[in-house]
Amino acid sequence: MNTSTAHPSFHAATTLQGLLPPHLWRVLARNGITTIEQVAQSYPEKLLQMPSVGPRTFRKIEESLFPGKRYAPPRQAYVAQADLDQPSRTLPFFRRTQNALRRHDLK
């Protein structure tokens, strides 16, 4: 049973290289994500915590791999330090990215 939230026509083991523009799949590959299934497992919070994934990059990945979905960060959400998988230095970046998505609603 496939529980992936990615586009249903994508096979879970499909590599991102043929599905995304080169700059997008390289960003994900640098962060250890090479398949659709890995992207689906990381969407949205873990993607937003990754280096080089800002609001625009996030929206481009989302539009390409999750058509019809649009992540909207909760208003005034507090992310507890223990909830983050990354070291504490990613917390400010994560919050800035969420705030940018909220403010500009980048497409």
MARTIBA-355871 format. One record per residue: chain; y negated, x negated, z of N, C-alpha, C, CB in turn. Coordinates in Angstrom, 1 decimal. Atoms other than C-alpha are relative to their C-alpha. Glycine has a CB too. Layout:
@c->A | nnorth->Y | neast->X | nup->Z | canorth->Y | caeast->X | caup->Z | cnorth->Y | ceast->X | cup->Z | cbnorth->Y | cbeast->X | cbup->Z
...
END
This chain:
@c->A | nnorth->1.2 | neast->-0.8 | nup->0.0 | canorth->0.0 | caeast->0.0 | caup->0.0 | cnorth->-1.2 | ceast->-0.9 | cup->0.0 | cbnorth->0.0 | cbeast->0.9 | cbup->1.2
@c->A | nnorth->1.2 | neast->0.8 | nup->0.1 | canorth->-3.4 | caeast->-1.4 | caup->-1.0 | cnorth->-1.1 | ceast->0.7 | cup->0.8 | cbnorth->-0.4 | cbeast->-0.2 | cbup->-1.5
@c->A | nnorth->1.1 | neast->-0.5 | nup->-0.8 | canorth->-6.1 | caeast->-0.9 | caup->1.6 | cnorth->-1.3 | ceast->-0.6 | cup->-0.3 | cbnorth->0.3 | cbeast->-0.2 | cbup->1.5
@c->A | nnorth->1.2 | neast->0.7 | nup->0.4 | canorth->-8.7 | caeast->-2.9 | caup->-0.2 | cnorth->-1.1 | ceast->1.0 | cup->-0.3 | cbnorth->0.3 | cbeast->-1.0 | cbup->-1.2
@c->A | nnorth->1.2 | neast->-0.8 | nup->0.3 | canorth->-12.2 | caeast->-1.4 | caup->-0.5 | cnorth->-0.6 | ceast->-0.4 | cup->-1.3 | cbnorth->-1.0 | cbeast->0.0 | cbup->1.1
@c->A | nnorth->0.6 | neast->0.5 | nup->1.3 | canorth->-12.9 | caeast->-3.4 | caup->-3.7 | cnorth->0.4 | ceast->1.0 | cup->-1.1 | cbnorth->0.5 | cbeast->-1.4 | cbup->-0.3
@c->A | nnorth->-0.2 | neast->-0.8 | nup->1.2 | canorth->-12.9 | caeast->-1.8 | caup->-7.1 | cnorth->1.5 | ceast->0.2 | cup->-0.2 | cbnorth->-0.7 | cbeast->-0.6 | cbup->-1.2
@c->A | nnorth->-1.4 | neast->-0.3 | nup->0.1 | canorth->-9.5 | caeast->-0.1 | caup->-7.6 | cnorth->0.7 | ceast->-0.7 | cup->-1.2 | cbnorth->0.3 | cbeast->1.4 | cbup->-0.1
@c->A | nnorth->-0.7 | neast->0.6 | nup->1.1 | canorth->-8.9 | caeast->-1.7 | caup->-11.0 | cnorth->0.2 | ceast->-1.5 | cup->0.2 | cbnorth->-0.9 | cbeast->0.2 | cbup->-1.2
@c->A | nnorth->-0.3 | neast->1.4 | nup->-0.2 | canorth->-8.9 | caeast->-5.2 | caup->-9.5 | cnorth->1.3 | ceast->-0.2 | cup->0.8 | cbnorth->-1.2 | cbeast->-0.6 | cbup->0.8
@c->A | nnorth->-1.2 | neast->0.3 | nup->-0.7 | canorth->-5.6 | caeast->-6.6 | caup->-8.4 | cnorth->-0.4 | ceast->-0.9 | cup->1.2 | cbnorth->1.0 | cbeast->-0.8 | cbup->-0.9
@c->A | nnorth->0.4 | neast->0.7 | nup->-1.2 | canorth->-5.7 | caeast->-8.1 | caup->-4.9 | cnorth->0.0 | ceast->-1.5 | cup->-0.1 | cbnorth->0.9 | cbeast->0.4 | cbup->1.2
@c->A | nnorth->-0.1 | neast->1.5 | nup->0.2 | canorth->-4.7 | caeast->-11.6 | caup->-6.0 | cnorth->-0.9 | ceast->-0.5 | cup->-1.1 | cbnorth->1.5 | cbeast->-0.3 | cbup->-0.3
@c->A | nnorth->0.8 | neast->0.5 | nup->1.1 | canorth->-7.2 | caeast->-11.7 | caup->-8.8 | cnorth->-1.1 | ceast->-0.9 | cup->0.5 | cbnorth->-0.7 | cbeast->1.2 | cbup->-0.6
@c->A | nnorth->1.0 | neast->1.0 | nup->-0.4 | canorth->-9.4 | caeast->-14.7 | caup->-8.6 | cnorth->-1.4 | ceast->0.5 | cup->-0.4 | cbnorth->0.3 | cbeast->-1.4 | cbup->-0.6
@c->A | nnorth->1.4 | neast->-0.4 | nup->0.2 | canorth->-13.2 | caeast->-14.3 | caup->-8.6 | cnorth->-0.6 | ceast->-0.7 | cup->-1.2 | cbnorth->-0.8 | cbeast->-0.3 | cbup->1.2
@c->A | nnorth->0.6 | neast->0.8 | nup->1.0 | canorth->-13.8 | caeast->-16.8 | caup->-11.3 | cnorth->-0.2 | ceast->0.8 | cup->-1.3 | cbnorth->0.9 | cbeast->-1.2 | cbup->-0.3
@c->A | nnorth->0.1 | neast->-0.8 | nup->1.2 | canorth->-13.3 | caeast->-14.3 | caup->-14.1 | cnorth->-0.8 | ceast->1.3 | cup->0.2 | cbnorth->1.3 | cbeast->0.3 | cbup->-0.6
@c->A | nnorth->0.6 | neast->-1.3 | nup->-0.3 | canorth->-15.0 | caeast->-11.4 | caup->-12.4 | cnorth->-1.5 | ceast->-0.1 | cup->0.3 | cbnorth->0.7 | cbeast->0.6 | cbup->1.2
@c->A | nnorth->1.4 | neast->0.1 | nup->-0.4 | canorth->-18.3 | caeast->-12.8 | caup->-11.1 | cnorth->-0.7 | ceast->-1.1 | cup->-0.9 | cbnorth->-0.1 | cbeast->-0.4 | cbup->1.5
@c->A | nnorth->0.7 | neast->1.1 | nup->0.6 | canorth->-21.0 | caeast->-15.0 | caup->-12.7 | cnorth->0.3 | ceast->-1.3 | cup->0.7 | cbnorth->-1.5 | cbeast->0.2 | cbup->-0.1
@c->A | nnorth->-0.3 | neast->1.2 | nup->-0.6 | canorth->-20.4 | caeast->-18.7 | caup->-12.0 | cnorth->-0.7 | ceast->-0.3 | cup->1.3 | cbnorth->-0.2 | cbeast->-1.1 | cbup->-1.0
@c->A | nnorth->0.7 | neast->0.3 | nup->-1.2 | canorth->-23.1 | caeast->-19.1 | caup->-9.4 | cnorth->0.5 | ceast->0.8 | cup->1.2 | cbnorth->-1.5 | cbeast->0.2 | cbup->-0.1
@c->A | nnorth->-0.5 | neast->-0.8 | nup->-1.1 | canorth->-21.6 | caeast->-16.2 | caup->-7.3 | cnorth->1.4 | ceast->-0.4 | cup->0.4 | cbnorth->0.0 | cbeast->1.4 | cbup->-0.5
@c->A | nnorth->-1.3 | neast->0.4 | nup->-0.5 | canorth->-18.0 | caeast->-17.2 | caup->-7.3 | cnorth->0.0 | ceast->-1.4 | cup->0.6 | cbnorth->1.0 | cbeast->0.1 | cbup->-1.2
@c->A | nnorth->0.1 | neast->1.3 | nup->-0.6 | canorth->-19.0 | caeast->-20.8 | caup->-6.5 | cnorth->-0.4 | ceast->0.1 | cup->1.4 | cbnorth->-1.0 | cbeast->-0.9 | cbup->-0.8
@c->A | nnorth->0.5 | neast->-0.2 | nup->-1.4 | canorth->-20.9 | caeast->-19.6 | caup->-3.4 | cnorth->1.2 | ceast->0.4 | cup->0.8 | cbnorth->-1.2 | cbeast->1.0 | cbup->0.0
@c->A | nnorth->-1.2 | neast->-0.5 | nup->-0.8 | canorth->-17.8 | caeast->-17.7 | caup->-2.3 | cnorth->1.1 | ceast->-1.0 | cup->0.2 | cbnorth->0.5 | cbeast->1.3 | cbup->-0.7
@c->A | nnorth->-1.1 | neast->1.0 | nup->-0.1 | canorth->-15.4 | caeast->-20.5 | caup->-3.1 | cnorth->-0.4 | ceast->-1.1 | cup->1.0 | cbnorth->0.2 | cbeast->-0.7 | cbup->-1.4
@c->A | nnorth->0.4 | neast->1.0 | nup->-1.0 | canorth->-17.5 | caeast->-23.0 | caup->-1.0 | cnorth->0.2 | ceast->0.5 | cup->1.4 | cbnorth->-1.5 | cbeast->-0.3 | cbup->-0.2
@c->A | nnorth->-0.3 | neast->-0.6 | nup->-1.4 | canorth->-16.9 | caeast->-20.6 | caup->1.9 | cnorth->1.4 | ceast->0.4 | cup->0.1 | cbnorth->-0.9 | cbeast->1.2 | cbup->0.2
@c->A | nnorth->-1.4 | neast->-0.3 | nup->-0.2 | canorth->-13.2 | caeast->-20.4 | caup->1.3 | cnorth->0.5 | ceast->1.3 | cup->-0.6 | cbnorth->0.4 | cbeast->-0.2 | cbup->1.4
@c->A | nnorth->-0.4 | neast->-1.3 | nup->0.5 | canorth->-13.1 | caeast->-17.1 | caup->-0.5 | cnorth->0.2 | ceast->-0.1 | cup->-1.5 | cbnorth->-1.0 | cbeast->1.1 | cbup->0.3
@c->A | nnorth->-0.3 | neast->0.2 | nup->1.4 | canorth->-11.3 | caeast->-17.1 | caup->-3.9 | cnorth->0.6 | ceast->1.3 | cup->-0.6 | cbnorth->0.9 | cbeast->-1.1 | cbup->-0.2
@c->A | nnorth->-0.6 | neast->-1.2 | nup->0.5 | canorth->-9.7 | caeast->-13.6 | caup->-4.2 | cnorth->-0.7 | ceast->1.2 | cup->0.4 | cbnorth->1.5 | cbeast->0.0 | cbup->0.4
@c->A | nnorth->0.6 | neast->-1.3 | nup->-0.3 | canorth->-10.7 | caeast->-10.0 | caup->-4.2 | cnorth->0.3 | ceast->0.4 | cup->1.4 | cbnorth->0.4 | cbeast->1.1 | cbup->-1.1
@c->A | nnorth->-0.4 | neast->-0.4 | nup->-1.3 | canorth->-8.7 | caeast->-9.4 | caup->-1.1 | cnorth->-0.8 | ceast->-0.7 | cup->1.1 | cbnorth->1.5 | cbeast->-0.3 | cbup->0.2
@c->A | nnorth->0.8 | neast->0.8 | nup->-1.0 | canorth->-10.5 | caeast->-12.1 | caup->0.8 | cnorth->-1.5 | ceast->0.5 | cup->0.1 | cbnorth->0.0 | cbeast->-1.5 | cbup->-0.4
@c->A | nnorth->1.4 | neast->-0.6 | nup->0.0 | canorth->-13.9 | caeast->-10.6 | caup->-0.3 | cnorth->0.0 | ceast->1.3 | cup->0.8 | cbnorth->-0.5 | cbeast->0.2 | cbup->-1.4
@c->A | nnorth->-0.1 | neast->-1.3 | nup->-0.6 | canorth->-12.8 | caeast->-7.1 | caup->0.8 | cnorth->0.2 | ceast->-0.2 | cup->1.6 | cbnorth->1.2 | cbeast->0.8 | cbup->-0.5
@c->A | nnorth->-0.2 | neast->0.2 | nup->-1.4 | canorth->-11.7 | caeast->-8.5 | caup->4.2 | cnorth->-1.3 | ceast->-0.5 | cup->0.7 | cbnorth->1.1 | cbeast->-1.0 | cbup->0.3
@c->A | nnorth->1.3 | neast->0.6 | nup->-0.5 | canorth->-15.1 | caeast->-10.3 | caup->4.6 | cnorth->-1.2 | ceast->1.0 | cup->-0.1 | cbnorth->-0.3 | cbeast->-1.2 | cbup->-0.7
@c->A | nnorth->1.1 | neast->-0.9 | nup->0.3 | canorth->-17.3 | caeast->-7.4 | caup->3.5 | cnorth->-0.2 | ceast->1.0 | cup->1.2 | cbnorth->0.3 | cbeast->0.9 | cbup->-1.2
@c->A | nnorth->1.3 | neast->0.6 | nup->0.4 | canorth->-20.0 | caeast->-6.9 | caup->4.8 | cnorth->-0.4 | ceast->-1.1 | cup->1.0 | cbnorth->-1.1 | cbeast->1.0 | cbup->-0.1
@c->A | nnorth->0.6 | neast->0.9 | nup->-1.0 | canorth->-20.6 | caeast->-8.8 | caup->8.1 | cnorth->0.3 | ceast->-1.5 | cup->-0.3 | cbnorth->0.5 | cbeast->0.4 | cbup->1.3
@c->A | nnorth->-0.3 | neast->1.4 | nup->0.2 | canorth->-18.7 | caeast->-12.0 | caup->7.3 | cnorth->-0.7 | ceast->-0.6 | cup->-1.2 | cbnorth->1.5 | cbeast->-0.2 | cbup->-0.1
@c->A | nnorth->0.8 | neast->0.5 | nup->1.2 | canorth->-20.3 | caeast->-12.3 | caup->3.9 | cnorth->-1.4 | ceast->-0.3 | cup->0.3 | cbnorth->0.1 | cbeast->1.1 | cbup->-1.1
@c->A | nnorth->1.4 | neast->0.3 | nup->-0.4 | canorth->-23.7 | caeast->-12.0 | caup->5.4 | cnorth->-0.2 | ceast->-1.2 | cup->0.9 | cbnorth->-0.6 | cbeast->1.3 | cbup->0.7
@c->A | nnorth->0.1 | neast->1.2 | nup->-0.8 | canorth->-23.0 | caeast->-14.8 | caup->7.8 | cnorth->0.2 | ceast->-1.3 | cup->-0.7 | cbnorth->1.1 | cbeast->0.1 | cbup->1.1
@c->A | nnorth->-0.3 | neast->1.2 | nup->0.8 | canorth->-22.0 | caeast->-17.2 | caup->5.1 | cnorth->-1.3 | ceast->-0.8 | cup->-0.5 | cbnorth->0.9 | cbeast->0.3 | cbup->-1.2
@c->A | nnorth->1.1 | neast->0.8 | nup->0.6 | canorth->-24.3 | caeast->-20.1 | caup->4.1 | cnorth->-0.2 | ceast->0.3 | cup->-1.5 | cbnorth->0.2 | cbeast->-1.5 | cbup->0.2
@c->A | nnorth->0.3 | neast->-0.3 | nup->1.4 | canorth->-26.0 | caeast->-19.4 | caup->0.7 | cnorth->0.2 | ceast->1.4 | cup->-0.4 | cbnorth->0.8 | cbeast->-0.9 | cbup->-0.8
@c->A | nnorth->-0.1 | neast->-1.4 | nup->0.3 | canorth->-25.3 | caeast->-15.7 | caup->0.9 | cnorth->-1.2 | ceast->0.7 | cup->0.6 | cbnorth->1.4 | cbeast->0.6 | cbup->0.4
@c->A | nnorth->1.1 | neast->-0.7 | nup->-0.5 | canorth->-28.7 | caeast->-14.1 | caup->1.3 | cnorth->0.0 | ceast->1.4 | cup->-0.5 | cbnorth->-1.3 | cbeast->-0.7 | cbup->-0.4
@c->A | nnorth->0.0 | neast->-1.4 | nup->0.4 | canorth->-29.8 | caeast->-10.5 | caup->0.5 | cnorth->0.3 | ceast->0.2 | cup->-1.5 | cbnorth->-1.3 | cbeast->0.6 | cbup->0.4
@c->A | nnorth->-0.2 | neast->-0.2 | nup->1.5 | canorth->-29.9 | caeast->-10.9 | caup->-3.3 | cnorth->1.4 | ceast->-0.4 | cup->-0.4 | cbnorth->-1.0 | cbeast->-0.8 | cbup->-0.8
@c->A | nnorth->-1.4 | neast->0.4 | nup->0.3 | canorth->-26.6 | caeast->-12.8 | caup->-3.5 | cnorth->1.0 | ceast->1.1 | cup->0.5 | cbnorth->0.3 | cbeast->-1.3 | cbup->0.6
@c->A | nnorth->-0.9 | neast->-1.0 | nup->-0.6 | canorth->-25.0 | caeast->-10.2 | caup->-1.2 | cnorth->0.0 | ceast->1.3 | cup->-0.9 | cbnorth->-0.5 | cbeast->0.3 | cbup->1.4
@c->A | nnorth->0.1 | neast->-1.2 | nup->0.8 | canorth->-26.3 | caeast->-7.3 | caup->-3.3 | cnorth->0.7 | ceast->-0.2 | cup->-1.4 | cbnorth->-1.4 | cbeast->0.4 | cbup->-0.3
@c->A | nnorth->-0.7 | neast->0.2 | nup->1.3 | canorth->-25.0 | caeast->-8.9 | caup->-6.6 | cnorth->1.5 | ceast->0.0 | cup->0.2 | cbnorth->-0.5 | cbeast->-1.4 | cbup->-0.5
@c->A | nnorth->-1.4 | neast->-0.1 | nup->-0.2 | canorth->-21.6 | caeast->-9.4 | caup->-5.1 | cnorth->0.5 | ceast->1.4 | cup->0.3 | cbnorth->0.4 | cbeast->-0.9 | cbup->1.2
@c->A | nnorth->-0.3 | neast->-1.4 | nup->-0.4 | canorth->-21.6 | caeast->-5.9 | caup->-3.7 | cnorth->0.0 | ceast->0.9 | cup->-1.3 | cbnorth->-1.0 | cbeast->0.6 | cbup->1.0
@c->A | nnorth->0.1 | neast->-0.8 | nup->1.2 | canorth->-22.6 | caeast->-4.4 | caup->-7.1 | cnorth->1.2 | ceast->-0.3 | cup->-0.9 | cbnorth->-1.3 | cbeast->-0.2 | cbup->-0.7
@c->A | nnorth->-1.0 | neast->0.4 | nup->0.9 | canorth->-20.0 | caeast->-6.4 | caup->-9.0 | cnorth->1.4 | ceast->0.4 | cup->0.5 | cbnorth->0.0 | cbeast->-1.5 | cbup->-0.2
@c->A | nnorth->-1.4 | neast->-0.2 | nup->-0.5 | canorth->-17.0 | caeast->-5.9 | caup->-6.7 | cnorth->0.2 | ceast->1.3 | cup->0.8 | cbnorth->0.3 | cbeast->-1.1 | cbup->0.9
@c->A | nnorth->-0.1 | neast->-1.3 | nup->-0.8 | canorth->-17.8 | caeast->-2.7 | caup->-4.7 | cnorth->-0.9 | ceast->1.0 | cup->-0.6 | cbnorth->-0.3 | cbeast->-0.3 | cbup->1.4
@c->A | nnorth->0.9 | neast->-1.0 | nup->0.6 | canorth->-19.3 | caeast->-0.3 | caup->-7.2 | cnorth->0.0 | ceast->1.3 | cup->0.8 | cbnorth->0.4 | cbeast->0.3 | cbup->-1.5
@c->A | nnorth->0.2 | neast->-1.3 | nup->-0.7 | canorth->-20.7 | caeast->2.8 | caup->-5.6 | cnorth->-0.2 | ceast->-0.2 | cup->1.5 | cbnorth->1.1 | cbeast->0.9 | cbup->-0.2
@c->A | nnorth->0.2 | neast->0.2 | nup->-1.4 | canorth->-20.9 | caeast->1.2 | caup->-2.1 | cnorth->-1.3 | ceast->-0.8 | cup->0.1 | cbnorth->1.2 | cbeast->-0.9 | cbup->0.6
@c->A | nnorth->1.2 | neast->0.7 | nup->-0.3 | canorth->-24.1 | caeast->0.0 | caup->-0.5 | cnorth->-0.1 | ceast->-0.1 | cup->1.5 | cbnorth->-1.2 | cbeast->0.8 | cbup->-0.6
@c->A | nnorth->0.1 | neast->0.3 | nup->-1.5 | canorth->-24.2 | caeast->-1.6 | caup->2.9 | cnorth->-1.4 | ceast->0.2 | cup->0.5 | cbnorth->0.6 | cbeast->-1.4 | cbup->0.3
@c->A | nnorth->1.3 | neast->-0.2 | nup->-0.7 | canorth->-27.1 | caeast->-0.5 | caup->5.1 | cnorth->0.2 | ceast->-0.4 | cup->1.4 | cbnorth->-0.5 | cbeast->1.5 | cbup->-0.2
@c->A | nnorth->-0.1 | neast->0.5 | nup->-1.4 | canorth->-27.5 | caeast->-2.5 | caup->8.3 | cnorth->-0.5 | ceast->1.1 | cup->0.9 | cbnorth->-0.8 | cbeast->-1.3 | cbup->0.2
@c->A | nnorth->0.5 | neast->-0.9 | nup->-0.9 | canorth->-27.9 | caeast->-0.3 | caup->11.3 | cnorth->-1.3 | ceast->-0.4 | cup->0.6 | cbnorth->1.0 | cbeast->0.2 | cbup->1.2
@c->A | nnorth->1.4 | neast->0.2 | nup->-0.5 | canorth->-31.4 | caeast->0.1 | caup->12.7 | cnorth->0.2 | ceast->-0.6 | cup->1.4 | cbnorth->-0.8 | cbeast->1.3 | cbup->0.1
@c->A | nnorth->0.1 | neast->0.6 | nup->-1.3 | canorth->-32.1 | caeast->-2.2 | caup->15.7 | cnorth->1.4 | ceast->-0.3 | cup->0.5 | cbnorth->-0.8 | cbeast->0.8 | cbup->0.9
@c->A | nnorth->-1.4 | neast->0.3 | nup->-0.4 | canorth->-28.5 | caeast->-3.3 | caup->15.8 | cnorth->-0.1 | ceast->-1.4 | cup->0.8 | cbnorth->1.0 | cbeast->-0.1 | cbup->-1.1
@c->A | nnorth->-0.2 | neast->1.2 | nup->-0.7 | canorth->-27.7 | caeast->-6.0 | caup->18.3 | cnorth->1.4 | ceast->-0.5 | cup->-0.2 | cbnorth->-0.4 | cbeast->0.2 | cbup->1.6
@c->A | nnorth->-1.2 | neast->0.6 | nup->0.2 | canorth->-25.0 | caeast->-8.3 | caup->17.4 | cnorth->0.3 | ceast->-1.0 | cup->1.2 | cbnorth->0.1 | cbeast->-0.8 | cbup->-1.3
@c->A | nnorth->-0.3 | neast->0.8 | nup->-1.1 | canorth->-23.4 | caeast->-9.8 | caup->20.5 | cnorth->0.5 | ceast->-1.4 | cup->-0.4 | cbnorth->1.0 | cbeast->0.6 | cbup->1.0
@c->A | nnorth->-0.4 | neast->1.4 | nup->0.3 | canorth->-22.8 | caeast->-13.6 | caup->20.4 | cnorth->1.5 | ceast->-0.1 | cup->-0.2 | cbnorth->-0.5 | cbeast->-1.0 | cbup->1.0
@c->A | nnorth->-1.5 | neast->0.1 | nup->0.0 | canorth->-19.1 | caeast->-13.1 | caup->21.1 | cnorth->0.5 | ceast->0.8 | cup->-1.2 | cbnorth->0.5 | cbeast->0.7 | cbup->1.3
@c->A | nnorth->-0.5 | neast->-0.8 | nup->1.1 | canorth->-18.8 | caeast->-10.7 | caup->18.1 | cnorth->0.0 | ceast->-0.9 | cup->-1.3 | cbnorth->-0.8 | cbeast->1.2 | cbup->-0.2
@c->A | nnorth->0.1 | neast->0.8 | nup->1.2 | canorth->-19.7 | caeast->-13.5 | caup->15.6 | cnorth->1.2 | ceast->-1.0 | cup->0.0 | cbnorth->-1.3 | cbeast->-0.8 | cbup->0.0
@c->A | nnorth->-1.1 | neast->1.0 | nup->0.1 | canorth->-16.8 | caeast->-15.7 | caup->14.3 | cnorth->-0.6 | ceast->-1.4 | cup->-0.2 | cbnorth->0.8 | cbeast->0.4 | cbup->-1.2
@c->A | nnorth->0.6 | neast->1.3 | nup->0.3 | canorth->-19.2 | caeast->-18.5 | caup->13.4 | cnorth->-0.6 | ceast->-0.6 | cup->1.2 | cbnorth->-1.0 | cbeast->0.1 | cbup->-1.2
@c->A | nnorth->0.7 | neast->0.6 | nup->-1.1 | canorth->-20.9 | caeast->-21.0 | caup->15.7 | cnorth->-1.4 | ceast->0.7 | cup->0.2 | cbnorth->-0.2 | cbeast->-1.5 | cbup->-0.2
@c->A | nnorth->1.2 | neast->-0.7 | nup->-0.3 | canorth->-24.1 | caeast->-19.8 | caup->17.4 | cnorth->-1.2 | ceast->-0.2 | cup->-0.9 | cbnorth->-0.4 | cbeast->-0.4 | cbup->1.4
@c->A | nnorth->1.1 | neast->0.3 | nup->0.9 | canorth->-26.3 | caeast->-21.4 | caup->14.8 | cnorth->-0.2 | ceast->1.1 | cup->-1.1 | cbnorth->0.1 | cbeast->-1.4 | cbup->-0.5
@c->A | nnorth->0.1 | neast->-0.9 | nup->1.0 | canorth->-25.5 | caeast->-18.6 | caup->12.4 | cnorth->-0.6 | ceast->1.3 | cup->0.4 | cbnorth->1.4 | cbeast->0.3 | cbup->-0.6
@c->A | nnorth->0.5 | neast->-1.2 | nup->-0.5 | canorth->-26.8 | caeast->-15.8 | caup->14.6 | cnorth->-1.4 | ceast->0.3 | cup->-0.6 | cbnorth->-0.1 | cbeast->0.1 | cbup->1.5
@c->A | nnorth->1.3 | neast->-0.2 | nup->0.6 | canorth->-30.5 | caeast->-16.2 | caup->13.5 | cnorth->0.0 | ceast->0.3 | cup->-1.5 | cbnorth->-0.9 | cbeast->-1.1 | cbup->0.3
@c->A | nnorth->-0.1 | neast->-0.3 | nup->1.5 | canorth->-29.6 | caeast->-16.3 | caup->9.8 | cnorth->0.6 | ceast->1.3 | cup->-0.2 | cbnorth->0.9 | cbeast->-1.1 | cbup->-0.6
@c->A | nnorth->-0.6 | neast->-1.3 | nup->0.2 | canorth->-27.4 | caeast->-13.3 | caup->10.1 | cnorth->-1.0 | ceast->1.1 | cup->0.3 | cbnorth->1.2 | cbeast->0.2 | cbup->1.0
@c->A | nnorth->1.0 | neast->-1.0 | nup->-0.3 | canorth->-30.2 | caeast->-11.3 | caup->11.8 | cnorth->-1.1 | ceast->0.0 | cup->-1.1 | cbnorth->-0.6 | cbeast->-0.3 | cbup->1.3
@c->A | nnorth->1.1 | neast->0.1 | nup->1.0 | canorth->-32.8 | caeast->-12.5 | caup->9.2 | cnorth->0.5 | ceast->0.7 | cup->-1.3 | cbnorth->-0.4 | cbeast->-1.4 | cbup->-0.3
@c->A | nnorth->-0.5 | neast->-0.6 | nup->1.2 | canorth->-30.5 | caeast->-11.4 | caup->6.3 | cnorth->0.1 | ceast->1.5 | cup->0.2 | cbnorth->1.4 | cbeast->-0.6 | cbup->-0.3
@c->A | nnorth->0.0 | neast->-1.4 | nup->-0.2 | canorth->-29.9 | caeast->-8.0 | caup->7.9 | cnorth->-1.4 | ceast->0.6 | cup->0.0 | cbnorth->0.7 | cbeast->0.3 | cbup->1.4
@c->A | nnorth->1.4 | neast->-0.6 | nup->0.1 | canorth->-33.6 | caeast->-7.5 | caup->8.4 | cnorth->-0.6 | ceast->0.0 | cup->-1.4 | cbnorth->-0.9 | cbeast->-0.9 | cbup->0.9
@c->A | nnorth->0.4 | neast->0.0 | nup->1.4 | canorth->-34.3 | caeast->-8.5 | caup->4.8 | cnorth->0.6 | ceast->1.2 | cup->-0.7 | cbnorth->0.3 | cbeast->-1.4 | cbup->-0.6
@c->A | nnorth->-0.7 | neast->-1.1 | nup->0.7 | canorth->-31.8 | caeast->-6.0 | caup->3.6 | cnorth->-0.6 | ceast->1.3 | cup->0.4 | cbnorth->1.5 | cbeast->0.0 | cbup->0.3
@c->A | nnorth->0.7 | neast->-1.2 | nup->-0.5 | canorth->-33.4 | caeast->-3.3 | caup->5.8 | cnorth->-1.4 | ceast->0.2 | cup->-0.6 | cbnorth->0.0 | cbeast->0.0 | cbup->1.5
@c->A | nnorth->1.4 | neast->-0.1 | nup->0.4 | canorth->-37.0 | caeast->-4.1 | caup->4.8 | cnorth->-0.1 | ceast->0.3 | cup->-1.5 | cbnorth->-0.7 | cbeast->-1.3 | cbup->0.4
@c->A | nnorth->0.2 | neast->0.0 | nup->1.4 | canorth->-36.6 | caeast->-4.6 | caup->1.1 | cnorth->0.9 | ceast->0.9 | cup->-0.8 | cbnorth->0.0 | cbeast->-1.4 | cbup->-0.5
@c->A | nnorth->-1.1 | neast->-0.8 | nup->0.6 | canorth->-33.4 | caeast->-2.7 | caup->0.3 | cnorth->0.1 | ceast->-0.6 | cup->-1.5 | cbnorth->-0.4 | cbeast->1.5 | cbup->-0.1
@c->A | nnorth->-0.1 | neast->0.6 | nup->1.3 | canorth->-32.9 | caeast->-5.2 | caup->-2.5 | cnorth->1.1 | ceast->0.5 | cup->-0.8 | cbnorth->0.3 | cbeast->-1.5 | cbup->0.2
@c->A | nnorth->-1.0 | neast->-0.5 | nup->0.9 | canorth->-31.0 | caeast->-4.1 | caup->-5.5 | cnorth->0.6 | ceast->-1.0 | cup->-0.9 | cbnorth->-0.6 | cbeast->1.1 | cbup->-0.9
END
